[in-house]
Structures are given as C-alpha cells and as structure tokens.
Amino acid sequence: MMKNVLLFIPLFCITNGIFAQIGINTTSPTATLDVNGTFKIRSTIKEVDIGVIHDSILVISKTGTVNTVPAPDIINVALPTVVKASFTGTGNINHLLSIGSSKIMFDDVEVDNNNEFDPATNTFTAKQDGIYAINAQIKLNAVIGVSTDFGLGIYKNNVLIAEHRFTSIVVLGVQVSSPIRYVSTTVDLVATDTIEFRITSTLPNVDILGSDTESYCSIYQLR
C-alpha cells in the first residue's frame, strides 16, 4: 500500500505540471479551464464587500472566455444616448456663411453619457444602432437691417433630413417675424452615422444668441 501511495504522488505532480490547460468535454482546451457545455453553481456566498462590485462583474467575451469588467462600463452600454449641447459664450456667436450655410458651433456639452458629441467638430457620432429623437433651436440676433431667409437644419452624414426655414421680415428696420428657428425629427441611426446642425441664409454671416436657454441641441435614443 505504501508503494502505491509513493508512486501516485510523483505521478500526479508530473501530470499536473505537463497539462497547464484542462478541458471538460473537449480534447483541445484553449484556456486554463475550458468547459464545453453548461456550467452550474448550486449555491453562492453573499458578497459583503460592496467595493468589489466596481471591478468584479463577469462577462462572456465573443470567444467564450469569462472576463471581468468595471460596473460603470456595463451601465454605460445599457444606457440610451442622451446629449445636450449649447454655446460656451452667452453673447452673439458669429457664423460665417461663405457657401450659404454654416455648421452651428455648439461647443459646450452639458450632457453626453456615452461620449458621442465632439465639441471640437460640433458633430455627433452614434456608437450604437437605434432610433433617435433629435432637435435643435437657435435664436438670431434681432438687429437685422433687411428681410432675409434663415433656416436651421439637421444633417445625417452630410445630408439634410429636417429643416425649419422661412424669411425674416424687417419693416422700417424692425424685425417683425420670429427670430427663433426650431427643428425636430426622429431618425434611424447605425454606429458611426453622424449628425450635424447647420444654419442657412442669404446673408454672408449671422449672429446667434449664445444663451443655453435660447440656442441648443439635444439628442435622445428612443431604443
């Protein structure tokens, strides 16, 4: 009996050293423990250290490997897109319209839970497929000496998809029509699609009031 015990221990140690990967229901494991089939845990111990929740959530990768991810990443992926942007300044924000239109320079991001709006390029780039509600509003400087055409548009991948446009009427130097343009639409986006907001006019340049209560844009993912 003693001989068997002495022989078994060295043999186990040698075997354990050779096989660095163990496969269950597979002859070609690709991980330290590779289970080809279902996996069941009959009971668990309740975790009392709440701090481990931040980095101890297990997920299955595309290759089937179990990995850990931070809890905020799980929440951010599950949350729908919510964006609101306006201007950093509160005075007149001048926009040059060299080709009849100009991208609106929304450079102050108030809300952006998925980091999709770039204030440097004033462009929203979708990170996930879905249906989005998009709207924008601008208020023009009322000091306009002549009647002129103004429009506010939403552009998807540089193509106009919605617009609010009409002529601002000036009588005896006084603007008698609304200086506000508001546009809203619902659109289907896929990842990498872009959304921009542009103003069009027959004037070479226009001033937009920078107050975030009067000029802003918002994007919300419906599903």
Helices and strands as residue ranges (DSSP letters): H 2-18, E 22-24, E 33-35, G 50-54, E 57-60, E 66-69, H 71-78, E 82-86, E 92-96, E 101-103, E 108-112, E 117-118, E 123-125, E 130-139, E 148-156, E 159-168, E 170-171, E 174-175, E 180-189, E 194-201, E 205-209, E 216-221
